[in-house]
Amino acid sequence: MMTVMTETTLKEGMEPQWDAAYRRRAEAVADHGGWVGLQLLIPLDAPNKRVVLGTWETRADWEAWHDTDVFRETRDEMDAAEDAHGRQERWYEVVTHESS
C-alpha cells in the first residue's frame, strides 16, 4: 500500500471553488479500483493551504485514477484556484494501517 501526500497553496478567496471541486472528486473516487482512503487537511495556521492524503493499493492504481474523466474535470477547476507555486507531492510506503 502507498500513501501520497499532496500539499497546495490556494489563491486568496479561491478556497470555496477548490473545495467544491475536491468534494466532487472525493465522491467519485470510492468507485475506483485500488483506492483505500482519503483525507483532506487544512492547517490551523494556514487556511489557504490544503493537504490531501490519499492511500492506494498501488501507485499504478493512483495513476489510473488520474486518467478518469472526473479527475481531469476537477483538475482544471482546482488548478485555476491554486497559487502559481503549484503543488508538492510526496510518496510513502504504508507500513501499518489501522481503521475503526
C-alpha positions as CSV (number, residue, x, y, z in Angstrom):
1,M,0.0,0.0,0.0
2,M,1.1,3.5,-0.8
3,T,0.1,7.0,0.6
4,V,0.7,10.1,-1.4
5,M,0.7,13.5,0.4
6,T,-0.1,16.4,-1.8
7,E,0.2,20.0,-0.4
8,T,-1.0,23.0,-2.3
9,T,-1.5,26.7,-1.6
10,L,-4.7,28.4,-2.9
11,K,-5.1,31.9,-4.3
12,E,-6.8,34.2,-1.8
13,G,-10.6,33.8,-2.0
14,M,-10.5,30.7,-4.2
15,E,-10.8,28.2,-1.3
16,P,-14.6,27.6,-1.9
17,Q,-14.0,26.8,-5.6
18,W,-11.2,24.4,-4.9
19,D,-13.1,22.7,-2.0
20,A,-16.2,22.2,-4.2
21,A,-14.1,20.5,-6.9
22,Y,-12.4,18.4,-4.3
23,R,-15.7,17.2,-2.9
24,R,-16.8,16.0,-6.4
25,R,-13.6,14.2,-6.8
26,A,-13.8,12.6,-3.3
27,E,-17.3,11.3,-4.0
28,A,-16.2,9.7,-7.3
29,V,-13.0,8.0,-6.1
30,A,-14.9,5.4,-4.0
31,D,-15.8,3.6,-7.2
32,H,-12.2,3.4,-8.4
33,G,-10.2,0.2,-8.1
34,G,-7.3,0.3,-5.7
35,W,-8.5,3.2,-3.6
36,V,-8.1,2.7,0.1
37,G,-8.8,6.0,1.8
38,L,-8.6,9.8,1.6
39,Q,-8.2,12.7,3.9
40,L,-8.3,16.4,3.3
41,L,-6.4,18.5,5.9
42,I,-6.4,22.3,6.4
43,P,-3.6,23.5,8.6
44,L,-4.8,25.6,11.5
45,D,-2.3,28.3,10.8
46,A,-2.7,28.4,7.0
47,P,-6.4,28.3,5.9
48,N,-5.3,28.8,2.3
49,K,-3.4,25.6,2.2
50,R,-4.7,22.1,1.6
51,V,-3.0,18.8,2.3
52,V,-4.5,15.7,0.7
53,L,-3.6,12.2,2.0
54,G,-4.6,9.5,-0.4
55,T,-3.9,5.8,0.2
56,W,-3.9,3.4,-2.6
57,E,-3.1,-0.3,-3.1
58,T,-0.5,0.6,-5.7
59,R,0.9,3.7,-7.4
60,A,-0.4,2.3,-10.7
61,D,-4.0,2.5,-9.2
62,W,-3.4,6.1,-8.4
63,E,-2.0,6.8,-11.9
64,A,-5.1,5.1,-13.4
65,W,-7.3,7.4,-11.3
66,H,-5.7,10.4,-13.0
67,D,-6.9,9.2,-16.4
68,T,-10.6,9.3,-15.4
69,D,-13.0,12.0,-16.6
70,V,-13.9,13.2,-13.2
71,F,-10.3,13.6,-12.2
72,R,-9.4,15.6,-15.3
73,E,-12.5,17.8,-15.0
74,T,-11.8,18.6,-11.4
75,R,-8.1,19.1,-12.1
76,D,-8.9,22.1,-14.3
77,E,-11.0,23.7,-11.6
78,M,-8.5,23.0,-8.9
79,D,-5.6,24.3,-11.0
80,A,-7.4,27.6,-11.6
81,A,-7.7,28.1,-7.8
82,E,-4.1,27.2,-6.9
83,D,-1.3,29.6,-6.3
84,A,1.3,29.8,-9.1
85,H,3.8,27.9,-6.9
86,G,1.8,24.7,-7.7
87,R,1.7,21.7,-5.5
88,Q,4.2,19.4,-3.8
89,E,3.8,15.7,-3.7
90,R,5.5,13.1,-1.5
91,W,5.1,9.3,-1.5
92,Y,5.2,7.0,1.4
93,E,5.1,3.2,1.8
94,V,2.4,2.3,4.3
95,V,3.9,0.1,7.0
96,T,0.8,-0.3,9.2
97,H,-2.8,0.6,8.5
98,E,-5.4,0.7,11.3
99,S,-9.0,1.7,11.0
100,S,-12.0,1.6,13.2
